Amino acid sequence: MANIGERIRKIRLLRNMMQGELTVAIGFEDNDYGRGRVLKYERGIRVPKEDMLIKISKALNINSYYLSQEDNTYALDLAYELFDWDDVLPFKFKKDENVVGFNLISNISVTLLMNG
């Protein structure tokens, strides 16, 4: 199971967001100090407090519940692992903004496309 920092990094990369962009989005300046804070969160050196988790979740456009929970997130961790598989398996995931229903990741629905 991924820890909070691993989840932050994984979602940031999924969003194609640079550390500097996340740094600014959560209220720090894009400098060594600000990027260092994000880096420490992602590496698990620091654990963001609840108010910072809310800022990070808003910046990443996800529910803060996913970042704040140490347990009971296996299904969500699996969902993010599927995005990693997208790079190495012979099928692709794509965003589908028109699908109605429960989305594990805010504003992203996933459709499996078989290459062929």
TIGU-545994 format. One line per 3 residues: number of its first residue (from 1); for each residue z, y, x of N, C-alpha, C. Coordinates in nm, 3 decimals. Layout:
# residues N
NUM = Z Y X Z Y X Z Y X ~ ...
END
This chain:
# residues 116
1 = 0.000 -0.118 0.085 0.000 0.000 0.000 0.000 0.124 0.089 ~ -0.078 0.221 0.054 -0.089 0.344 0.131 0.035 0.431 0.109 ~ 0.074 0.503 0.214 0.184 0.598 0.197 0.127 0.732 0.151
4 = 0.214 0.828 0.126 0.171 0.957 0.073 0.067 1.022 0.164 ~ 0.093 1.023 0.294 0.001 1.086 0.388 -0.135 1.019 0.389 ~ -0.137 0.886 0.386 -0.264 0.814 0.383 -0.341 0.846 0.256
7 = -0.270 0.858 0.146 -0.335 0.892 0.018 -0.394 1.032 0.024 ~ -0.319 1.127 0.079 -0.370 1.264 0.091 -0.500 1.264 0.172 ~ -0.498 1.197 0.286 -0.615 1.195 0.373 -0.733 1.127 0.305
10 = -0.707 1.013 0.242 -0.814 0.938 0.177 -0.880 1.019 0.067 ~ -0.799 1.087 -0.013 -0.854 1.166 -0.123 -0.925 1.289 -0.068 ~ -0.869 1.352 0.035 -0.935 1.468 0.097 -1.074 1.429 0.147
13 = -1.083 1.316 0.213 -1.212 1.270 0.264 -1.307 1.234 0.150 ~ -1.253 1.172 0.045 -1.333 1.140 -0.073 -1.392 1.267 -0.133 ~ -1.318 1.374 -0.129 -1.363 1.503 -0.182 -1.452 1.579 -0.082
16 = -1.480 1.516 0.034 -1.559 1.582 0.139 -1.498 1.717 0.178 ~ -1.367 1.718 0.189 -1.294 1.840 0.220 -1.243 1.832 0.363 ~ -1.261 1.939 0.437 -1.209 1.948 0.574 -1.060 1.983 0.567
19 = -0.987 1.950 0.674 -0.844 1.983 0.677 -0.822 2.133 0.659 ~ -0.906 2.213 0.719 -0.893 2.358 0.706 -0.907 2.405 0.563 ~ -0.996 2.341 0.487 -1.014 2.377 0.346 -0.890 2.344 0.265
22 = -0.833 2.226 0.291 -0.710 2.189 0.221 -0.597 2.282 0.262 ~ -0.593 2.315 0.389 -0.489 2.405 0.440 -0.488 2.536 0.362 ~ -0.604 2.596 0.346 -0.615 2.723 0.274 -0.584 2.703 0.126
25 = -0.632 2.594 0.068 -0.612 2.568 -0.074 -0.466 2.551 -0.111 ~ -0.382 2.508 -0.015 -0.239 2.490 -0.046 -0.154 2.608 0.000 ~ -0.220 2.714 0.049 -0.148 2.837 0.076 -0.118 2.870 0.221
28 = -0.170 2.790 0.315 -0.151 2.822 0.456 -0.278 2.887 0.510 ~ -0.265 2.952 0.623 -0.382 3.007 0.689 -0.453 2.896 0.764 ~ -0.585 2.911 0.778 -0.665 2.812 0.851 -0.652 2.839 1.000
31 = -0.537 2.801 1.054 -0.510 2.816 1.196 -0.439 2.689 1.244 ~ -0.400 2.686 1.370 -0.337 2.566 1.425 -0.211 2.527 1.348 ~ -0.131 2.627 1.308 -0.008 2.597 1.235 -0.039 2.534 1.099
34 = -0.128 2.596 1.024 -0.161 2.545 0.890 -0.224 2.408 0.894 ~ -0.325 2.391 0.980 -0.390 2.260 0.992 -0.292 2.156 1.046 ~ -0.199 2.200 1.132 -0.096 2.110 1.184 -0.006 2.057 1.075
37 = 0.026 2.142 0.977 0.108 2.096 0.864 0.036 1.986 0.787 ~ -0.092 2.010 0.756 -0.169 1.910 0.682 -0.179 1.782 0.765 ~ -0.205 1.795 0.892 -0.214 1.679 0.981 -0.083 1.600 0.981
40 = 0.030 1.670 0.985 0.159 1.602 0.983 0.183 1.531 0.850 ~ 0.139 1.591 0.740 0.150 1.524 0.610 0.065 1.397 0.611 ~ -0.060 1.409 0.657 -0.151 1.295 0.654 -0.106 1.182 0.745
43 = -0.043 1.213 0.855 0.004 1.110 0.948 0.143 1.058 0.914 ~ 0.206 1.115 0.813 0.338 1.070 0.772 0.451 1.122 0.858 ~ 0.423 1.221 0.942 0.526 1.281 1.026 0.617 1.368 0.941
46 = 0.559 1.437 0.844 0.634 1.516 0.746 0.598 1.465 0.608 ~ 0.694 1.471 0.518 0.670 1.436 0.379 0.676 1.564 0.297 ~ 0.568 1.597 0.227 0.569 1.722 0.151 0.674 1.719 0.039
49 = 0.740 1.834 0.021 0.835 1.847 -0.089 0.758 1.853 -0.220 ~ 0.831 1.842 -0.331 0.767 1.832 -0.462 0.674 1.950 -0.492 ~ 0.716 2.072 -0.460 0.630 2.186 -0.488 0.501 2.181 -0.405
52 = 0.510 2.131 -0.282 0.390 2.118 -0.199 0.302 2.005 -0.250 ~ 0.363 1.896 -0.299 0.284 1.788 -0.358 0.201 1.838 -0.475 ~ 0.259 1.925 -0.554 0.187 1.982 -0.668 0.069 2.066 -0.619
55 = 0.091 2.148 -0.517 -0.018 2.228 -0.461 -0.129 2.139 -0.404 ~ -0.089 2.035 -0.332 -0.187 1.945 -0.273 -0.265 1.872 -0.381 ~ -0.196 1.824 -0.484 -0.265 1.751 -0.591 -0.361 1.842 -0.665
58 = -0.324 1.968 -0.687 -0.417 2.062 -0.752 -0.538 2.087 -0.663 ~ -0.514 2.105 -0.534 -0.625 2.130 -0.441 -0.719 2.011 -0.435 ~ -0.665 1.889 -0.448 -0.747 1.768 -0.441 -0.796 1.723 -0.578
61 = -0.754 1.793 -0.683 -0.794 1.765 -0.820 -0.755 1.623 -0.861 ~ -0.629 1.589 -0.837 -0.575 1.460 -0.880 -0.440 1.481 -0.945 ~ -0.389 1.380 -1.008 -0.258 1.385 -1.070 -0.153 1.371 -0.960
64 = -0.054 1.458 -0.960 0.049 1.454 -0.856 0.129 1.323 -0.861 ~ 0.127 1.253 -0.972 0.196 1.125 -0.983 0.149 1.029 -0.874 ~ 0.018 1.026 -0.850 -0.036 0.934 -0.751 0.019 0.962 -0.612
67 = 0.034 1.088 -0.577 0.086 1.121 -0.444 0.237 1.098 -0.434 ~ 0.307 1.120 -0.542 0.454 1.120 -0.535 0.517 0.983 -0.546 ~ 0.443 0.884 -0.588 0.502 0.752 -0.610 0.488 0.662 -0.489
70 = 0.598 0.603 -0.449 0.595 0.503 -0.342 0.561 0.365 -0.397 ~ 0.596 0.340 -0.524 0.571 0.210 -0.584 0.469 0.224 -0.697 ~ 0.433 0.109 -0.748 0.352 0.101 -0.870 0.220 0.176 -0.860
73 = 0.163 0.181 -0.743 0.034 0.248 -0.729 -0.072 0.152 -0.675 ~ -0.048 0.025 -0.684 -0.144 -0.072 -0.632 -0.282 -0.056 -0.697 ~ -0.285 -0.033 -0.827 -0.414 -0.016 -0.896 -0.487 0.106 -0.844
76 = -0.415 0.214 -0.824 -0.479 0.335 -0.772 -0.522 0.317 -0.627 ~ -0.439 0.251 -0.547 -0.479 0.222 -0.409 -0.606 0.138 -0.408 ~ -0.615 0.041 -0.498 -0.734 -0.042 -0.506 -0.856 0.042 -0.543
79 = -0.838 0.135 -0.635 -0.950 0.221 -0.674 -1.003 0.298 -0.554 ~ -0.914 0.347 -0.471 -0.959 0.422 -0.354 -1.019 0.329 -0.248 ~ -0.973 0.206 -0.240 -1.034 0.111 -0.148 -1.178 0.083 -0.188
82 = -1.205 0.082 -0.318 -1.343 0.062 -0.364 -1.435 0.169 -0.309 ~ -1.385 0.292 -0.299 -1.467 0.398 -0.242 -1.495 0.371 -0.094 ~ -1.399 0.312 -0.024 -1.423 0.276 0.116 -1.531 0.167 0.126
85 = -1.528 0.073 0.035 -1.626 -0.035 0.035 -1.767 0.020 0.012 ~ -1.775 0.131 -0.056 -1.903 0.193 -0.086 -1.989 0.211 0.039 ~ -1.925 0.231 0.154 -1.997 0.253 0.278 -2.047 0.125 0.343
88 = -1.990 0.011 0.309 -2.024 -0.111 0.383 -2.084 -0.223 0.298 ~ -2.074 -0.215 0.169 -2.126 -0.321 0.083 -2.262 -0.282 0.024 ~ -2.339 -0.379 -0.022 -2.474 -0.350 -0.072 -2.478 -0.294 -0.214
91 = -2.384 -0.213 -0.251 -2.390 -0.141 -0.377 -2.327 -0.004 -0.356 ~ -2.352 0.086 -0.448 -2.303 0.223 -0.435 -2.229 0.264 -0.561 ~ -2.130 0.349 -0.541 -2.061 0.412 -0.652 -2.118 0.552 -0.667
94 = -2.120 0.603 -0.787 -2.163 0.741 -0.806 -2.072 0.807 -0.908 ~ -2.069 0.938 -0.902 -1.995 1.014 -1.001 -2.074 1.012 -1.131 ~ -2.006 0.994 -1.241 -2.070 0.998 -1.370 -1.985 1.087 -1.460
97 = -2.025 1.211 -1.472 -1.947 1.310 -1.546 -1.956 1.289 -1.698 ~ -2.046 1.204 -1.745 -2.068 1.187 -1.888 -1.991 1.071 -1.949 ~ -1.924 0.993 -1.869 -1.850 0.878 -1.921 -1.720 0.926 -1.983
100 = -1.694 0.881 -2.103 -1.570 0.916 -2.172 -1.475 0.798 -2.159 ~ -1.351 0.825 -2.125 -1.253 0.719 -2.114 -1.154 0.751 -2.005 ~ -1.072 0.655 -1.974 -0.968 0.674 -1.875 -1.028 0.673 -1.735
103 = -0.998 0.774 -1.658 -1.044 0.783 -1.520 -0.923 0.773 -1.429 ~ -0.928 0.685 -1.331 -0.818 0.675 -1.235 -0.809 0.800 -1.150 ~ -0.922 0.862 -1.124 -0.926 0.982 -1.042 -0.975 1.094 -1.133
106 = -0.902 1.202 -1.139 -0.936 1.311 -1.227 -1.080 1.357 -1.205 ~ -1.156 1.365 -1.313 -1.294 1.414 -1.313 -1.394 1.325 -1.242 ~ -1.359 1.203 -1.213 -1.457 1.114 -1.152 -1.457 0.984 -1.230
109 = -1.570 0.949 -1.281 -1.591 0.817 -1.340 -1.681 0.742 -1.243 ~ -1.668 0.614 -1.238 -1.742 0.537 -1.139 -1.832 0.439 -1.210 ~ -1.957 0.437 -1.169 -2.054 0.341 -1.221 -2.103 0.258 -1.104
112 = -2.108 0.128 -1.120 -2.154 0.040 -1.015 -2.306 0.032 -1.022 ~ -2.372 0.063 -0.911 -2.517 0.057 -0.902 -2.555 -0.052 -0.802 ~ -2.635 -0.145 -0.845 -2.680 -0.249 -0.753 -2.806 -0.200 -0.681
115 = -2.805 -0.208 -0.549 -2.924 -0.174 -0.472 -3.026 -0.285 -0.490 ~ -3.150 -0.248 -0.496 -3.246 -0.355 -0.512 -3.386 -0.310 -0.517
END
